[in-house]
Amino acid sequence: MAVAAPISPDHIAIVKATVPILKERGVEITTLFYKNMITAHPELKSMFSMTNQDSEAQPRALAAAVFAYASCIDDLAQLETLVERIAHKHESLNVQPNQYSIVGKYLIEAVASVLGNACTPEIGEAWTAAYDALADVFISREQQLYTAHVYWPGWRRFKIQQKVAETSEITSFYLVPEDGVPLPSFLPGQYISLQVFVPQMDHMQPRQYSLSESPRTDYYRISVKKEKGQSVEVPGLISNLLHDKYKEGDVLELTAPAGEFFVDPEEDESRAIVLISAGVGLTPMISILNSVVNVGSHKLVSWIHGVHSSEARPFSNHIRETCAKDANSNISPNFFITSPQQHDVQGIDYHFQGRVDLSQVDPKSGLFLDDPRAKYYICGPKVFMKDMEKYLKGAGVGVERIYLEVFGTKDQWRPPGHSGDGLDTSKGTDSCIIFFSMG
């Protein structure tokens, strides 16, 4: 993690002393912050999920983030993984250094407004120093990421070359660059940010989608589930627009691939990996699986996926065929189906009935629990990921070998040692970005 600008011991003590206040009034502070900032800078609407703003999810997420930062300000190494994740997502939204000063101004003003006379000059000074230090960390790391993508600055126009219905709810979009310039490679498991114009909002809105194919120079593929959303007024806003309004030949805007959830099949030295997913959470796993196969890796792969029915599982034939090839006998499938139909054949369409239960998977050939270097990649709903992680930890797998593709904020900003006593983020947003968000 980039080194933060020094914060004086006095400032650290003052910030840590405000932790109880943040726990009590954090959401009030961040709600006012977003309201004032977006009112003064409406151009920033295109960087935020306005759905999450309206549902108050994003203010809760930011309040949890600020609470965690204050709690760990004397040992920021505890937040290193989260800072890296956020830096990648800021990069994917093309966040620029000058925007941090805008955020800082309205955040500190919101603190002062909510606390009133309780916000002494010393508290204001301490929090200004703390914010500046954190901003420096992000600006430094994000600059490194931008430098690596100097060939692709900002948003780039892509045409939808093909739309393919994978299931009744999931559609794949094959996206080709409008400028015809060959696409750069990426690390399997990474995502792109995509933005589209939303008529009912009259501005652009971004979302992130995992790339669902191994790296190619001619197209990127994303596979999008048509979400029902959290409100009748805006049901799964962007996913519904993509499914219902965008057709082959239409143009979208993308930023370069980003993300810290990936497998590099040529550099990764682990002998075995376990890919665990549920529902549409298999999209980054498909990219990883295809990449391992394409490079001719001898890595052992266990594919574990759960879905309600075989009809709801995307890429079913591709996965079965990939696992069945003699050359790829090192890939073992473990399909879970909650409700098998009469035509489903056990051993072909599914292996286990019910939700994903790792205790049913062979501990050696399916989970590689006897291999101290095996790595585990998990993607799916938040509760699912927590359950899978809990089981693996209980089976003796170190946390350093477990990787989660986290698109939500719930619990991930809880400071170490504060389990259960942090801010209530039960209405957490579908974004783990501190200041700039998409859902």
C-alpha positions as CSV (number, residue, x, y, z in Angstrom):
1,M,0.0,0.0,0.0
2,A,1.2,3.5,-0.7
3,V,2.6,5.3,2.3
4,A,0.3,7.9,3.8
5,A,1.6,11.4,4.6
6,P,2.6,11.6,8.2
7,I,-0.2,12.3,10.7
8,S,0.8,13.7,14.0
9,P,0.2,11.7,17.2
10,D,-2.1,14.4,18.4
11,H,-4.2,14.2,15.3
12,I,-4.3,10.4,15.5
13,A,-5.5,10.6,19.1
14,I,-8.2,13.1,18.2
15,V,-9.5,11.0,15.2
16,K,-9.6,7.8,17.3
17,A,-11.5,9.7,20.0
18,T,-14.2,10.5,17.5
19,V,-15.0,6.8,16.7
20,P,-18.0,6.7,19.1
21,I,-19.4,9.8,17.4
22,L,-19.0,8.3,14.0
23,K,-20.7,5.1,15.1
24,E,-23.7,7.1,16.3
25,R,-23.9,9.8,13.7
26,G,-21.9,8.6,10.8
27,V,-24.8,8.0,8.4
28,E,-26.2,11.5,9.2
29,I,-22.8,13.0,8.3
30,T,-22.4,11.1,5.0
31,T,-26.0,11.6,3.9
32,L,-25.5,15.4,4.3
33,F,-22.1,15.1,2.5
34,Y,-23.5,13.5,-0.6
35,K,-26.5,15.8,-0.7
36,N,-24.4,18.9,-0.5
37,M,-21.6,17.7,-2.8
38,I,-23.9,16.5,-5.6
39,T,-26.0,19.6,-5.4
40,A,-22.9,21.8,-5.9
41,H,-21.3,19.5,-8.4
42,P,-24.1,17.8,-10.4
43,E,-21.5,16.6,-13.0
44,L,-20.5,14.0,-10.4
45,K,-23.8,12.3,-10.7
46,S,-22.4,10.2,-13.6
47,M,-19.8,8.7,-11.2
48,F,-22.3,7.5,-8.6
49,S,-25.1,5.0,-8.6
50,M,-28.0,7.3,-8.0
51,T,-30.1,4.2,-7.1
52,N,-27.9,3.7,-4.2
53,Q,-28.1,7.3,-3.3
54,D,-31.9,7.3,-3.3
55,S,-32.0,4.1,-1.2
56,E,-29.5,5.6,1.3
57,A,-27.2,2.6,0.7
58,Q,-24.2,4.6,-0.4
59,P,-24.2,7.0,2.7
60,R,-24.3,3.9,4.9
61,A,-21.4,2.4,3.0
62,L,-19.3,5.6,3.3
63,A,-20.2,5.9,7.0
64,A,-18.8,2.3,7.6
65,A,-15.7,3.2,5.6
66,V,-15.0,6.3,7.6
67,F,-15.6,4.4,10.8
68,A,-13.1,1.8,9.8
69,Y,-10.5,4.3,8.8
70,A,-10.8,6.2,12.1
71,S,-10.6,2.9,14.0
72,C,-7.4,1.8,12.1
73,I,-5.7,5.2,11.6
74,D,-2.8,4.2,13.8
75,D,-2.3,1.0,11.8
76,L,-3.5,1.4,8.2
77,A,-1.8,-1.8,7.2
78,Q,-5.0,-3.5,8.5
79,L,-6.9,-1.9,5.6
80,E,-4.4,-2.7,2.8
81,T,-6.5,-5.2,1.0
82,L,-9.5,-2.9,1.0
83,V,-7.5,0.1,-0.1
84,E,-6.2,-1.9,-3.1
85,R,-9.7,-3.0,-4.0
86,I,-11.0,0.6,-3.8
87,A,-8.1,2.0,-5.8
88,H,-8.9,-0.4,-8.7
89,K,-12.5,0.6,-8.6
90,H,-11.7,4.3,-8.5
91,E,-9.4,3.7,-11.5
92,S,-12.2,1.9,-13.4
93,L,-14.4,5.0,-12.9
94,N,-11.6,7.3,-14.1
95,V,-11.5,9.2,-10.7
96,Q,-9.1,12.1,-11.0
97,P,-6.8,13.6,-8.3
98,N,-8.6,17.0,-8.3
99,Q,-11.9,15.3,-7.4
100,Y,-10.4,14.3,-4.0
101,S,-10.3,18.0,-2.9
102,I,-14.0,18.3,-3.8
103,V,-14.8,15.3,-1.7
104,G,-12.6,16.5,1.2
105,K,-14.3,19.9,1.3
106,Y,-17.8,18.6,1.6
107,L,-17.0,15.8,3.9
108,I,-15.3,18.0,6.4
109,E,-18.1,20.6,6.1
110,A,-20.6,17.8,6.8
111,V,-18.7,16.7,9.9
112,A,-18.7,20.3,11.2
113,S,-22.4,20.8,10.4
114,V,-23.7,17.7,12.1
115,L,-21.5,17.9,15.2
116,G,-22.1,21.7,15.6
117,N,-20.3,23.1,18.6
118,A,-18.9,19.7,19.4
119,C,-16.7,20.0,16.3
120,T,-13.9,22.0,17.9
121,P,-11.1,23.6,15.7
122,E,-8.9,20.7,16.9
123,I,-11.3,18.1,15.6
124,G,-11.7,19.8,12.3
125,E,-7.9,20.1,11.9
126,A,-7.3,16.5,12.8
127,W,-9.9,15.2,10.4
128,T,-8.7,17.4,7.6
129,A,-5.2,16.0,8.1
130,A,-6.5,12.5,8.2
131,Y,-8.5,12.9,5.0
132,D,-5.6,14.4,3.2
133,A,-3.4,11.5,4.2
134,L,-5.9,9.0,2.9
135,A,-6.5,10.9,-0.3
136,D,-2.7,10.9,-0.9
137,V,-2.7,7.1,-0.5
138,F,-5.4,6.7,-3.1
139,I,-4.0,9.3,-5.5
140,S,-0.6,7.6,-5.5
141,R,-1.9,4.1,-6.0
142,E,-4.4,5.1,-8.7
143,Q,-1.7,7.0,-10.6
144,Q,0.3,3.7,-10.7
145,L,-2.7,2.0,-12.1
146,Y,-3.4,4.7,-14.7
147,T,0.2,4.6,-15.8
148,A,-0.1,0.9,-16.5
149,H,-3.1,1.7,-18.8
150,V,-1.6,4.8,-20.4
151,Y,-2.7,3.3,-23.8
152,W,-6.3,3.5,-22.8
153,P,-7.1,6.8,-20.9
154,G,-10.7,7.2,-19.6
155,W,-13.8,5.9,-21.4
156,R,-13.5,4.1,-24.8
157,R,-16.4,3.4,-27.2
158,F,-17.4,-0.2,-27.9
159,K,-20.0,-1.6,-30.2
160,I,-22.2,-4.6,-29.3
161,Q,-21.2,-7.1,-31.9
162,Q,-23.4,-9.8,-30.6
163,K,-26.0,-10.5,-27.9
164,V,-26.4,-14.2,-26.9
165,A,-29.0,-15.4,-24.4
166,E,-27.2,-17.8,-22.1
167,T,-30.4,-18.4,-20.0
168,S,-33.7,-16.7,-19.6
169,E,-32.1,-14.1,-17.3
170,I,-28.5,-13.9,-18.4
171,T,-27.3,-12.5,-21.7
172,S,-23.7,-12.3,-23.0
173,F,-22.6,-9.1,-24.8
174,Y,-19.7,-9.4,-27.2
175,L,-18.1,-5.9,-27.3
176,V,-15.7,-4.8,-30.0
177,P,-13.7,-1.5,-29.9
178,E,-15.2,1.1,-32.2
179,D,-11.7,2.4,-33.1
180,G,-10.6,-1.1,-34.3
181,V,-7.4,-1.0,-32.2
182,P,-6.6,-4.5,-30.8
183,L,-7.5,-4.9,-27.2
184,P,-5.0,-5.2,-24.4
185,S,-4.8,-8.4,-22.4
186,F,-6.1,-8.5,-18.8
187,L,-5.9,-10.9,-15.9
188,P,-8.6,-13.6,-15.8
189,G,-11.1,-12.7,-13.2
190,Q,-10.9,-8.9,-13.7
191,Y,-13.8,-6.6,-14.6
192,I,-14.6,-3.6,-16.8
193,S,-16.7,-0.5,-15.9
194,L,-19.4,0.3,-18.4
195,Q,-21.5,3.4,-18.6
196,V,-24.7,4.1,-20.5
197,F,-27.0,7.1,-20.7
198,V,-30.1,6.7,-18.5
199,P,-33.0,8.8,-20.0
200,Q,-35.0,9.0,-16.8
201,M,-32.0,10.5,-15.0
202,D,-30.7,12.5,-18.0
203,H,-27.1,11.5,-17.4
204,M,-24.6,8.6,-17.6
205,Q,-24.6,5.8,-15.1
206,P,-21.7,3.3,-14.6
207,R,-21.7,-0.3,-13.5
208,Q,-19.0,-3.0,-13.3
209,Y,-19.2,-6.4,-14.9
210,S,-16.7,-9.2,-14.7
211,L,-15.2,-10.3,-18.1
212,S,-16.5,-13.7,-18.8
213,E,-14.0,-14.9,-21.4
214,S,-10.3,-15.4,-21.5
215,P,-8.2,-12.5,-22.9
216,R,-8.6,-11.8,-26.6
217,T,-7.5,-8.9,-28.9
218,D,-10.7,-8.7,-30.9
219,Y,-13.5,-8.5,-28.3
220,Y,-14.4,-8.5,-24.6
221,R,-17.4,-10.5,-23.3
222,I,-19.5,-9.7,-20.3
223,S,-22.5,-11.8,-19.2
224,V,-25.2,-9.8,-17.5
225,K,-28.1,-11.0,-15.3
226,K,-31.3,-9.1,-15.7
227,E,-31.8,-8.0,-12.1
228,K,-35.1,-7.3,-10.5
229,G,-33.6,-4.4,-8.5
230,Q,-34.6,-2.9,-5.2
231,S,-37.5,-0.7,-6.3
232,V,-40.4,-0.9,-8.7
233,E,-39.4,2.5,-10.2
234,V,-35.9,1.5,-11.2
235,P,-35.8,-2.3,-11.5
236,G,-32.2,-3.4,-11.9
237,L,-31.6,-0.1,-13.8
238,I,-28.6,-0.8,-16.0
239,S,-29.0,-4.5,-16.4
240,N,-32.6,-4.0,-17.6
241,L,-31.5,-1.3,-20.0
242,L,-28.8,-3.6,-21.5
243,H,-31.3,-6.5,-21.9
244,D,-34.3,-4.6,-23.1
245,K,-33.0,-1.4,-24.9
246,Y,-29.5,-2.1,-26.3
247,K,-29.2,-4.1,-29.5
248,E,-26.4,-5.4,-31.7
249,G,-24.6,-2.4,-33.2
250,D,-25.3,0.0,-30.3
251,V,-22.5,1.7,-28.6
252,L,-21.4,1.5,-24.9
253,E,-18.4,3.1,-23.2
254,L,-15.9,1.1,-21.2
255,T,-12.8,1.7,-19.1
256,A,-9.8,-0.6,-19.2
257,P,-10.0,-3.9,-17.2
258,A,-9.3,-3.6,-13.5
259,G,-9.5,-5.5,-10.3
260,E,-7.5,-7.4,-7.7
261,F,-9.5,-10.6,-8.0
262,F,-7.7,-12.7,-10.7
263,V,-5.6,-15.8,-11.5
264,D,-2.6,-15.4,-13.7
265,P,-2.3,-18.9,-15.1
266,E,1.2,-18.4,-16.4
267,E,2.7,-16.8,-13.3
268,D,0.7,-18.4,-10.5
269,E,2.7,-21.1,-8.9
270,S,-0.1,-22.9,-7.0
271,R,-0.6,-26.5,-8.1
272,A,-4.4,-26.4,-7.6
273,I,-7.2,-23.9,-7.5
274,V,-10.8,-24.2,-6.5
275,L,-13.4,-22.0,-8.3
276,I,-16.5,-21.6,-6.1
277,S,-19.5,-19.7,-7.4
278,A,-23.3,-19.4,-7.3
279,G,-25.6,-18.1,-10.0
280,V,-24.2,-15.4,-12.2
281,G,-21.1,-15.3,-9.9
282,L,-19.6,-17.8,-12.3
283,T,-18.7,-15.1,-14.8
284,P,-15.2,-14.4,-13.6
285,M,-14.7,-18.1,-13.0
286,I,-15.4,-18.8,-16.7
287,S,-12.6,-16.3,-17.7
288,I,-10.2,-18.1,-15.3
289,L,-11.2,-21.6,-16.4
290,N,-10.9,-20.8,-20.1
291,S,-7.5,-19.1,-19.5
292,V,-6.1,-22.0,-17.6
293,V,-7.1,-24.3,-20.5
294,N,-5.9,-22.0,-23.2
295,V,-2.4,-21.7,-21.9
296,G,-2.1,-25.5,-21.5
297,S,-1.6,-25.2,-17.8
298,H,-1.3,-28.5,-15.8
299,K,-2.9,-26.8,-12.8
300,L,-5.6,-28.8,-11.1
301,V,-8.9,-27.1,-11.1
302,S,-12.1,-27.9,-9.1
303,W,-15.2,-26.2,-10.5
304,I,-17.9,-25.8,-7.9
305,H,-21.1,-24.0,-8.9
306,G,-24.6,-23.8,-7.5
307,V,-27.8,-22.8,-9.2
308,H,-31.5,-23.2,-8.8
309,S,-32.0,-25.4,-11.9
310,S,-30.0,-26.6,-14.9
311,E,-31.9,-24.2,-17.1
312,A,-30.6,-21.3,-15.0
313,R,-27.0,-22.3,-15.4
314,P,-25.2,-20.3,-18.1
315,F,-22.4,-22.0,-20.2
316,S,-23.6,-25.5,-19.1
317,N,-22.5,-27.2,-22.3
318,H,-19.2,-25.4,-22.5
319,I,-18.3,-26.3,-18.9
320,R,-19.2,-29.9,-19.3
321,E,-17.3,-30.2,-22.6
322,T,-14.2,-28.5,-21.1
323,C,-14.3,-30.7,-18.1
324,A,-14.8,-33.9,-20.2
325,K,-11.8,-33.4,-22.6
326,D,-9.1,-35.9,-22.0
327,A,-6.5,-33.1,-22.3
328,N,-8.2,-31.3,-19.5
329,S,-8.8,-34.3,-17.1
330,N,-7.2,-32.2,-14.4
331,I,-10.5,-30.2,-14.2
332,S,-13.2,-31.7,-12.0
333,P,-16.8,-30.4,-12.0
334,N,-19.0,-30.3,-8.9
335,F,-22.5,-29.0,-9.9
336,F,-25.1,-28.3,-7.2
337,I,-28.8,-27.8,-8.2
338,T,-31.4,-26.8,-5.7
339,S,-34.4,-28.2,-7.6
340,P,-33.4,-30.9,-10.2
341,Q,-36.0,-31.5,-12.8
342,Q,-37.1,-34.9,-14.1
343,H,-34.9,-34.6,-17.2
344,D,-31.8,-33.8,-15.1
345,V,-29.3,-36.7,-14.9
346,Q,-27.2,-36.9,-11.8
347,G,-23.5,-37.1,-12.7
348,I,-24.1,-35.1,-15.9
349,D,-26.5,-32.2,-15.2
350,Y,-25.7,-32.1,-11.5
351,H,-23.7,-34.0,-8.8
352,F,-25.4,-32.8,-5.7
353,Q,-28.9,-31.7,-4.8
354,G,-29.3,-28.5,-2.7
355,R,-27.4,-25.4,-2.2
356,V,-23.6,-25.5,-2.4
357,D,-22.3,-27.4,0.6
358,L,-18.6,-27.9,0.6
359,S,-18.8,-30.7,3.1
360,Q,-20.3,-32.8,0.3
361,V,-17.3,-32.2,-2.0
362,D,-14.4,-34.6,-1.8
363,P,-11.8,-33.0,0.6
364,K,-8.8,-34.1,-1.5
365,S,-9.9,-34.3,-5.2
366,G,-12.5,-31.6,-4.9
367,L,-11.2,-29.1,-2.3
368,F,-7.4,-30.0,-2.3
369,L,-7.4,-29.6,1.5
370,D,-4.3,-31.7,1.6
371,D,-2.4,-29.1,-0.5
372,P,-1.1,-26.2,1.6
373,R,-0.6,-24.1,-1.5
374,A,-4.1,-24.6,-3.0
375,K,-6.0,-21.3,-3.6
376,Y,-9.7,-20.7,-3.4
377,Y,-11.7,-18.2,-5.4
378,I,-15.3,-17.3,-4.5
379,C,-17.9,-15.2,-6.2
380,G,-21.6,-15.0,-5.5
381,P,-24.1,-13.4,-3.1
382,K,-22.7,-12.0,0.1
383,V,-24.1,-14.6,2.4
384,F,-23.0,-17.4,0.1
385,M,-19.4,-16.0,0.0
386,K,-19.3,-15.7,3.8
387,D,-20.6,-19.3,4.2
388,M,-18.0,-20.6,1.8
389,E,-15.2,-18.7,3.5
390,K,-16.3,-19.8,7.0
391,Y,-16.2,-23.5,5.9
392,L,-12.8,-23.2,4.3
393,K,-11.3,-21.4,7.4
394,G,-12.8,-24.1,9.6
395,A,-11.2,-26.7,7.4
396,G,-7.8,-25.2,8.0
397,V,-7.4,-23.0,5.0
398,G,-5.5,-19.8,5.7
399,V,-7.3,-16.5,4.9
400,E,-4.3,-15.5,2.7
401,R,-5.3,-18.3,0.3
402,I,-9.0,-17.3,0.1
403,Y,-10.0,-14.7,-2.5
404,L,-13.5,-13.1,-2.7
405,E,-14.9,-11.0,-5.5
406,V,-16.6,-8.5,-3.3
407,F,-19.0,-6.0,-5.0
408,G,-20.8,-5.1,-1.8
409,T,-19.8,-3.1,1.3
410,K,-21.5,-5.0,4.0
411,D,-18.9,-6.1,6.6
412,Q,-15.9,-5.5,4.4
413,W,-15.3,-2.1,6.1
414,R,-15.7,-3.5,9.6
415,P,-12.4,-2.8,11.4
416,P,-10.4,-5.8,12.6
417,G,-11.5,-6.7,16.1
418,H,-14.8,-4.9,15.8
419,S,-17.0,-7.8,14.6
420,G,-20.6,-7.0,15.3
421,D,-20.1,-3.7,17.0
422,G,-19.5,-1.4,14.0
423,L,-21.9,0.6,12.0
424,D,-25.0,-1.1,10.8
425,T,-24.3,-1.7,7.1
426,S,-27.1,-4.2,6.6
427,K,-28.4,-2.0,3.8
428,G,-25.0,-1.9,2.3
429,T,-24.7,-0.8,-1.3
430,D,-23.5,-2.9,-4.2
431,S,-20.2,-1.0,-4.3
432,C,-17.1,-1.0,-2.1
433,I,-16.0,2.4,-3.3
434,I,-15.5,5.0,-0.6
435,F,-16.4,8.2,-2.4
436,F,-17.2,7.3,-6.0
437,S,-19.7,4.6,-6.5
438,M,-21.6,2.4,-8.9
439,G,-24.0,-0.3,-8.1
